[in-house]
Structure formats: C-alpha cells, structure tokens
Amino acid sequence: MSTTMAFASLLRKLMKMGDFGKRCVPMVTDEARTFGMNAFFHEFKIHAPFGQHYTPVDHDILMKYSEAPDGQILQEGISEAGALCTWIACGTSYASQGCPMLPFFIYYSMFGFQRVGDFIWQAADARSRGFLLGATAGRTTLNGEGLQHQDGHSNLLAISNPACIAWDPAFAYELAYIIEDGIYKMWGQDKDLIYYISLYNENHPMPEVPKHTTCGVSTKEAVLKGLYKFQEAPADKALSVRVISSGSIMQQALRAVDLLAEFGVGVEIWSATNIGELNREAFKAERYSRLHPMEPKKSCWVNDCLGDYDGVTVISSDNISQYHQLIEKYCGGDVVNLGTDGFGRSDTREQLRRFFEIDSESICVGALTALARQGKIEPQVAQDAMDKFGIKYERQDITMDKDWP
C-alpha cells in the first residue's frame, strides 16, 4: 500500500463518523482517482448546487462519477489557486460562520507551495485551519513525469510559512498519528495551524508500530516530535552506522541494511517524520540558551537523539539536500547528505534514484566511504562497493550545463 492510499482509507473512515464526518471536506482539483478516491464519488457525491445534468462516461460502474446538491466532495477544476481560496473559506468557517469545518485539499505536490505559495501564506494570515496533502510527492517516486511534476522541495518551502507544519511520513501508522495530532491541535487546543503532509504513490509493506522506545519516549510521541528510531542495529556487527530517511526512500534505507551487512556493517534506522519542526525546536533551544547565559545549555529532541555520537550518519530522502541540512549540525560524528538536487527527469524509479544517488546502493557506498574517512575500514572496501554496484562519479545531466557534476 502507498501512503496516498493509506490516507484515502483513513479519510473515508473519518467522513463516516457521524457529525464529525460531515464536517470533513475533501477537495481535489484533478485526478481524484490517482489519489485513491474512486469510492468517494458514489458514497459521498461531488457537490454541485444544481445537481448532475449529464451522464458520465463511467455511469455503468459502481464507483461512478456522481454529483449532487448535498455532495460532500469539492471538485474545483484544474485550478490550485481557486481551490486554495475555497480551502481558506472552509478553513476559516469556524470564525466567519461559527461552523468549524475540516478541509483536506489533496493535489499534486509540485503544484502547492511552488505554484500557490502566496495563497498558503494568505491562509496563514487569515488563521485558516486544515490539511494540505501533497500527493504523488518525491522527485524520484513520481516516475516518468519529468521536471514539471517531480517535487523534492515542498517540505523545505513549507518551513518558510510560520503556521505550516510539514510532514514526510513513511508508514501508515505515522500518517494516522499525524492526522490525529492535527485534528487535536486545531480543534482540541484551538490552534491556528496548517498541516502539510507529503504522500507518495509507491506501494510497499506497511509495518506494525515498533514497540521499543526512542530516548525513553514511545514511538507515537517520538513520531510527533519528528524523529524516532525505527530499527536497532544488530549486535553482532563490529561496526555500525545510522541511516535517517523518510517517505518512500525509507524502503531504500531498509534495503541498504542487507547491502551493508555484506561488508560487515550494521545499520540503525531512524525515521525523520518532520525535519522542519526538529529545526524549529532546535532554533528555539539555541535562542533560549543564548539569552540565559547563567543556565545550562538547553537541549532539543534532534540533539538528544543524534548528538552524542562519533560514527557515521547517512541522511537520504526524496527531498533536496538543503532540507536535510536543517538538522545536519545537530548530528554527532560525520554526516553523509544524499538528496535529489536538480531538476526532475523522465525515467524509471530505479534509474532516477541511481541518478540522484539516493538508492540503497548509494546509501551503502556513502556509509562505507565515510567509514573509510574515519579510518575504520580500508578505502578499498568502499571502492569495491562502487565497482560492484556500478556507481561512478561521472554523471551527465542534460537539464543543466555539461560541466555540472
């Protein structure tokens, strides 16, 4: 299952929860079926003030396109700007109409902060509340659609909006915790927040919630802090590294565990659900310490988790490397930053991930090279891995200058 499909399933269940469900407002501009919302048409109907006065081409199937005056879905046409204006009206209805609503606007992630970022800023200014779902996210996960659609920077752009909390979940349980937390903070604690969530269209196994704790904190609490340990490194390896990932590239991180095991290296896996909030908390801690010189230095969650360490940490996701840099200085030891810098390309996922060097083999080579730099293994081991996986420094990018590395 993909996180996009996990979201559609979760939203459908929320919409069937009595009075609360009636206040959920799903919005789409285009390609609702791409986002797993086929079943919504027949069950909840698309809002049309004057009803449906035509026969849709899919009228003879169960999950047919269906409009009604009391429809709950807002199909806004191919205009993210127009949809955001509707989203603002819905997200401020608690104040303007005395009628709290919960808007969920799902769209191609590339067409959010990049295309209508000013409207999202206006939404924050108007104290809107609700969810923005950047679906088909990832510069390498939405394969075959080139630089027009492949998004690897929305999570970085989102941190520029003070009201926006941007999430990059890898698993269904992370997504469920995040949506529950957003609902509670917006309506239980009366906070004016916008939750932006990256959703991916790659199917992969959805694991159970880990039972262990992270720095004494439950998995659920750590997920909502933005970082948690997903998997321990095996105790039988003399050397180990940490790999931090998120979204669909978490699967590449998990595959790298077996690759590194072949070289005698264990891997500790961390899931970074919210690098932006880790950075914001760290910044607040630094300000507190700067203005309280008589007190001990204040810590932060990312430093508590990753600071006391002198080994190798690899950070890899479907986001550009500048996003990872938000937490890089709080990681102890040496950091290898693997991101999707540059324009997107039309190719397979495997080729895209190899080009941007975020696949499992690139994670493995990055970790081995860093271990060699620390003098813990021979450099030849890293070179052997490069030769084995066919990884080379030379890389042509036809979207940039020929000398671009």
N, C-alpha and C positions, 0 to 999 in steps of 0.2 A: 504494500500500500504506500502511496505517496502522502506527504504532509498536506497536499492540496485536497486529496480525497478524505483524509482524516478530518480536515476542517469541515468539509461539506457534510460529513456524517454527524459531526458534533453540532453544527448549526441547525441541522434538521431536527435533532433531538431538542435543542433549546426552543425552537419555534413551536414545538408541540407541548410546551409546558404551560398550559392554561393562560392566565392573564399575562404572565411574564413573556410567554412565547409570542403573544400578539403584539408586544412592544418591540420585538426584533424585526429589523428592516433590512433584508438583504438587497444590495444594489449591484447591478452589473452594467457595463457599457457594451460589452461584446463578448461572444464566445462563452456563454454560461455553461455550455456542455463541456468545454475544455476544463472548466473548474469543478466538474463533478456535480453540477446542479440540475441534471436531467430530471430527476424525480421531483424537483421543486415545482415545475410548471403545472403539472396536473394536480398536485396536492395543495399548493398554496396560491397558485394563479399569479399572473403578472397584472399589476394594477393598470387598468385602462378605464378612465372616467365614463366612457360611453359604451363599454363592453367590446366584444370581439365581433367585427362585422365582415370577416373573411374566413375562408377555410385554409388553414395552414397546410403546407405540403406534407407534414408528418401527422396529419389528423387521424390516420388509421393505426397508430401505435399507442401503447399505453402511456409512455412519457411524452405526450404530445405538447406542442406549444399552445398555451391556453391563457387567455386574457379575461379579466372580469372587473367590474367596478369595485368589488371588495377585495381585489387581489392584493397580496402582501409583498410581492417582489416588485422592485422598481427597476425596469429595463430602460436605461437612459439614452440608448442610441450610442453611436460611436463618438462620444464627446466626454472625455475625462473632466474637462473644465465644467461642463454643465452638471455632470454627476456630482462633482465636489460641492457645487453650490447647493444641490439637493441634500447632500450629506451634511453640510453645515446647518441647513434649515432643520433637519431631523436631529442633529446633534445638539442643537440649542433649544429644542422644543420644551425642555424641562423648565426653561426660563421664559421663553416667549409665549408658550401656550399653557404652561402649568401641567404639561403632559410628558413625562420622561419617556424617551424612546431610545433604542439601542441600535444605531446604524452599523451595518457591516458592508463596506464597499470593497468588492474584490475585483482586481484588474491586473493586466499585465504589468509586472513591477516596473519595467522600464518607463511606463507611461504615468508614473506617480510623481515622485519628488523632482525628477528631471523635467517633466512636461508641465506639471501644475503645482510646483512647489510654492508659488506665491499664494495660491488658494488654500494650501495647507497651513501656511503662515496666517492667513486671514482667519482660518478655522480656529487656530490657537488664540488669536486676538479676540475672537468672539466667544471664547471659552466653550468651544464645542467639545463634546464627549462622544467617543465611539471608537470603532476599529477600522483600520485600513489594512487590507490584505493584499500584499504584493505577490501575486501568484506567478507561476512559470518563472520563478526567480532563478538567478545564477547565471554567470557568464558562460558556463560550460554545461549546465544542466538543461537549459532550453536549447537543445542542439539543432543545428541546421537553419537558424533564422538570422545569422549574421549580426552585424554591428547595430542594426536598427532595434533589435529586440533584446539582445543579451545583456542583462543588467548585473553589474558587480559592484555598484557604488551607492545604491539607495540607502543601505544601512549607515554609510558614512554621512551622506547628505542629511539623513534624519536627525543626527545628533545636533545639527545647527538649529533645530527648532526646539526651544526650551520645554514646550508642552508635550513633545513627542517622545515616547519610549519605544525603541525599535528592537525587535526580537528576531533571532535567527535560529529557530528550533530545528533539531534533527529528528526527533521522535514524536510520536502521537501523544505520549503522556506529558512531554514538555509543553506541547501545544495546548493541551487541556488545562494544565496548571496555569499557563499564561492567560488564557481567556477567562478562567475563573477569577484570577487575580485582578484582571482589568475590570470585570463587572463589579467586583467587590470594592475596588478603589474608586471607581467612577460613581457608583450608586450607594455603596455601603458607607464609604468615607467621604462622599460628596466632593471628590477631587476633579478638577478640570484637566483631564488627560486625554491624549490620543495614543492609542496602541497601534503601532505599525508592526506587522508580522510578515516575514518572508515565508512564502510557501513554494514548495518545489514539486515538479511533476515526475520525478523518478521514483519508481516502485522499489521498495526494499523491505526487509523484515523489520517489524516494529517490536522491540524487546519489552520485557517487563521492567517495572521501576526497580533500579538497584536497591538492595536492602541495606547496603553499608552507608555510613555517614561520610561527609566531607568536612574535615576540621570540626568534628563534633556536631555537625548540623545535618538534618535529614535531607534526603535527595530533593524533596519538594521545596523546602526552604532555600536550598542551595541553587536550584533551578531558577528561582525567582530573584536570587541575588545576582545571577548572571553567569555563574561558573560552578561546576561540580565535577568530582572525579567519577567517571563512568566505569572505569575498569582498572584494577590494580595490575601492576607489572608482576610477572611470575617470579617467584622467589629463587628459582634455580638458575637464574642468569647472573653472571658476574658483572655485567654491565647493563644499564637500563637508560632509557630516555623518556621524556614526556612528549606526547603529541596532543596538541589542543586543536579542536576542529568544531565545526557547526554545520547546520544544514545538510545538504546531500553529500558534501565532501566528507562527512563523518564516516561514510562507508569506505572511502579510500583510506582514511586513517586506520580503520579496523582491519582492512586488508594488509596494511603495512606491518601489522603485528607479526604475521606469519613470515613476511619477507625478511624482517629484521631478525627474527628467530633463527633463520638460516645462517646468520652471521654472528650468532651468539649474543644477541642484544635483546633485552626485554623492553616492553613498551607499557607505559602508564598512559591511559587515555582520559582526556578531560573534554567535557562538552562546554563550550562557551555560548550560552544562550543569549547573552546580551553584553557585548564588549563595550558598547556605548555607555551603559549605566555603570559598568565597572570603572570606566574612565571618569565619569562624573563624580562617583563616590570618592575616588582617589584624589581628584582635584579638591573636593571639599575637605578631605582629611589634610591635604597639604596646606590649604588656607588656614585651617584651624591651628595646625602646628606652627605656622609662620606667625600667627597673631597671639600665640600663647607660649612665649619663649620659656616661661618658668615651669611648664608642664612637660611630661614625657611626650615624645613624638607620637601623634595619633596614627593608627594603622588603618588599613582598608581591606576589604574582602579579597581583592586580587592579590595583594601583597601577603595576606595571611595564608593564602593557598599556594602561591607560587614563588614567594620572595626568598625563603630560606632554602636555597638550592644552588649547587655549583655545577650541575650537569648540563645536559643539552635539552632544549625545548624547541620543538618544531610547531609552528602555527600555520595551519593550512585551511582555507575555506574557499568558497566560490565568490569571495569578495576581493576587492583590490587590496594590496599590501598596506596601504595607508590606514585602512580600517584596523588591521592587526596592530599597527604602531601605537594605537591608543592605549594598549596595555603592555607594550614591549618592555618599557623601562622598569616595570614592576615585577618582571620575571627574573629570578636569580639565574646565574650561570650564563651560558651562551644561547642566543635565540636565532633560529633559522625561520625567516619570514617568507612564506610561499603564498602569493596572491595572484589574482587574474588581472594584472595591469595591462592596459592597452585596449584596443577595440575588440569587439567580439568577432567571430568568424563563423562561416557556414561549414560545419563538419560534424563528424560523429562525436559523441561524448568522449570516447576513448582518445580520439585524436586531439580534441580540444583540451582535455586535461593533460595530455602529454605536452602539447604546445605551451600551455601556461605553467607547466611543471608543478601541478598540484595533485597528480595521480599518486597511487600508492608507491610506485617505483621511485618517483621523485622525492616523496617523503622519506623513503628508505635511504636514498643517496644523500639527501640533505643531512639526515641524522648521522650517517657514517662519516661524512666529510667533517662535520662539527666535532665528532668524537676524535677523529684524527688530528684536528687542530688542537684539541686539548691534550694530545699525546697519549690517549687511552687505547688507540689501535694504530696500526700501521697505515699510512696513506694509501698503500697499495690495495688495502681492503676496499676502500671507497672507490678506487679506480676500477677494481674488478667488478664491483656492483654496477658501475656506469657501463662497462663493457657488456656485462650480462644483460642489462635492461635496454641497451641501445640508446643511452642518454648522452647527448653531446652538447658542448657549449654553443656551437654554431646553430643559429636559428633564424630563418628568413621570415620577416613579417611584411607581407605585401601591402598592408594598410598604412605602413609608416615608411620612413626613409630606409634605403637599403642598408645603411650602416647601423640601424637601430639594433641593439644587442638582443 
